[in-house]
Amino acid sequence: MAISNRRVLETLLDNTSEGVHVIDRHGRTVLFNRVAAEREGLLASEVIGRHVLEVYPSLTEETSTLLKVLRTRRAFLNQRQSFTNYKGRTITTVNSTYPIFDGGTLAGAMEISRDITEVLTLSRQLAAGGQPEPARERAAAPAEARFWPDLDLLRPRSWEDLVVGEDAAYQEAVHLARQAAAGDAPVLLAGEPGTGKETLAALIHAAGPRAAAPFTVLPASLSETEAHSALLGDGPGQGLLVRPAGGSVLLKQVEEAAPRIQGLLAAALARSQVWRTGGAAEAITVRLMATTAAPGGARAGTLRQDLYDRLAAVEIHLPSLRHRLQDLPALTAWALGRWSRHYGRTLSLSPAALDRMAAYAWPGNLRELFRVLAQAVATSLGGRVEEGDLPTWLGRVPRADGGEWNLRRRLRQHELELISQALARTGGNISEAARLLGVPRQTLQYRLRQGH
């Protein structure tokens, strides 16, 4: 039996001693090998389809070697880079990063990295007189005082796990979701990245009549060919839409699907059937759900009106975290309580730390909140998160409220909030954010430097 080139490549990449990370021209991950995943405490499935700056929030478009290659279209060899991933793990690597061209067109970038974190730790120990670092830590705190909280523990498994809070808009979203779970109509979940759209979709599936069948998530990073193959297949009985097992299918960021795929989906939903070449038709066997970061559906200009009309049989809007900051105490207490029970620790948050978190705009929403909280717990002593345990950059995007009458300062706050929304919408891509805001890229960079 012939071995496919793809299988050979996957085996090679997963058995090399170095990490391999490949992104497309938009900065989204398309390949993340086993070495990179194990080194960083991540699963490849958690990284595929996500933007580099979402996976590594401590990096910027200027400091990320992968994005630097996309920007300059040339290779960079043996570049040292320190970063913290979204689970709070800090690593230092030496990277060689190369552009990927397809027929003369830039298609993406590939990075081969070697972990030097332990080497740096050893050099610091030697510089400190040879005393092992763990011994110095034990002198300051108990051996088990520091640990890395698992963000997966914060994934709600039932409606009871959700922190609904006091915000009326979020309460309405959860109410609609619970009502939708009992039916079978398509659902469109709208909201900024990180607001919990995929989580709510999973709960709708789990609480509905299809709970025993598969729940499948399709990322926005699929090419047109991959999306067609996954959804519609190449012949009778093939494709997720007509699979015998039924279940639910979630299309992430549906507005980014190719126009042809959007058209085929709209036609299929209109008839509740998939039409095959030759006139044969097969009934759709799954419940279709989709997420979008574009408020107003088709009015954003990238989602076909006919597809929007079909998907929005139930439309649920999830508010951004900066618009429900009254829920911040409940959200942080819930996360700390969950980690406390799992790890057998007593975790808490000081009032000063909570105040500082409440002054931040949270462009990454719930995902960013829980990542920051996990990182703070990991660096705290004794399980109490103090203000000094929070990242130094927290607070750079101020929250505008009604207590400030200085016009210049209020305008600046409003500008920063718009910028943070644009960066959240584009996954941290400065060029795309500048295009969304209608300003030159250099102007946006200048504004960011002013604000930071």
HELIX and SHEET records of a PDB file:
HELIX    1   1 ASN A    5  ASN A   15  1                                  11    
HELIX    2   2 ARG A   34  GLU A   40  1                                   7    
HELIX    3   3 ALA A   44  VAL A   47  1                                   4    
HELIX    4   4 VAL A   52  VAL A   55  1                                   4    
HELIX    5   5 THR A   65  THR A   72  1                                   8    
HELIX    6   6 THR A  117  ALA A  127  1                                  11    
HELIX    7   7 GLU A  133  ALA A  140  1                                   8    
HELIX    8   8 LEU A  151  LEU A  154  5                                   4    
HELIX    9   9 TRP A  159  ASP A  161  5                                   3    
HELIX   10  10 ALA A  168  ALA A  181  1                                  14    
HELIX   11  11 LYS A  197  ALA A  206  1                                  10    
HELIX   12  12 GLU A  224  LEU A  231  1                                   8    
HELIX   13  13 LEU A  240  VAL A  242  5                                   3    
HELIX   14  14 VAL A  254  GLU A  256  5                                   3    
HELIX   15  15 PRO A  259  ARG A  271  1                                  13    
HELIX   16  16 GLY A  297  ALA A  300  5                                   4    
HELIX   17  17 GLN A  305  LEU A  311  1                                   7    
HELIX   18  18 LEU A  321  HIS A  323  5                                   3    
HELIX   19  19 LEU A  325  ASP A  327  5                                   3    
HELIX   20  20 LEU A  328  TYR A  343  1                                  16    
HELIX   21  21 PRO A  351  ALA A  358  1                                   8    
HELIX   22  22 ASN A  365  THR A  379  1                                  15    
HELIX   23  23 GLU A  387  ASP A  389  5                                   3    
HELIX   24  24 LEU A  407  ARG A  425  1                                  19    
HELIX   25  25 ILE A  430  LEU A  437  1                                   8    
HELIX   26  26 ARG A  441  GLY A  451  1                                  11    
SHEET    1   A 5 THR A  29  PHE A  32  0                                        
SHEET    2   A 5 GLY A  19  ASP A  24 -1                                        
SHEET    3   A 5 THR A 105  ASP A 115 -1                                        
SHEET    4   A 5 THR A  90  ASP A 102 -1                                        
SHEET    5   A 5 PHE A  76  THR A  84 -1                                        
SHEET    1   B 5 PHE A 215  LEU A 218  0                                        
SHEET    2   B 5 SER A 248  LEU A 251  1                                        
SHEET    3   B 5 ARG A 287  THR A 292  1                                        
SHEET    4   B 5 VAL A 187  ALA A 190  1                                        
SHEET    5   B 5 VAL A 314  HIS A 317  1                                        
SHEET    1   C 2 GLN A 273  TRP A 275  0                                        
SHEET    2   C 2 ALA A 281  ALA A 283 -1                                        
SHEET    1   D 2 SER A 348  LEU A 349  0                                        
SHEET    2   D 2 ARG A 384  VAL A 385  1                                        
END                                                                             
